[in-house]
Amino acid sequence: MMSKPSAFKPSKRTGREADPARTLKLNGAKWQKLRASVLACEPLCRHCTARGLVVRATDVDHMNGADDNRIESLQPLCHECHSRKTAKDHGKRVACGCDVSGTPADPSHPWNRAAVGDSGTA
């Protein structure tokens, strides 16, 4: 017969709440107010805008790390761009797509390196 566990073990914190460097809890009132302020001042995704797209921002990204909550260190992003940036920040390989003219959005793409005069050869 199987025995019952003797004590309840709380689950480990995961995702955005697991980062010990955060100075503001992402579900706290101070962060929610700061997030709303960033999105109100700049309602479009900054990465999409740079690519010539008009996409509503839904997430606020810490550009300089989780503990930097200065307004100039936060940027509005759509969920797709925020997920892509976070994955890249964590060392994963991500695809950036292209702009409306078909030019690759990744600045390190060989086509973009050639456009700025870098031959891309070693």
Sequence and secondary structure as in RCSB ss.txt:
>XXXX:A:sequence
MMSKPSAFKPSKRTGREADPARTLKLNGAKWQKLRASVLACEPLCRHCTARGLVVRATDVDHMNGADDNRIESLQ
PLCHECHSRKTAKDHGKRVACGCDVSGTPADPSHPWNRAAVGDSGTA
>XXXX:A:secstr
     SS       GGGG TT SS TTSHHHHHHHHHHHHH  B HHHHHTT   B  EEEETT TT   GGGEE
EE HHHHHHHHHHHTT      B TTS BS TTSHHHHHHTT     
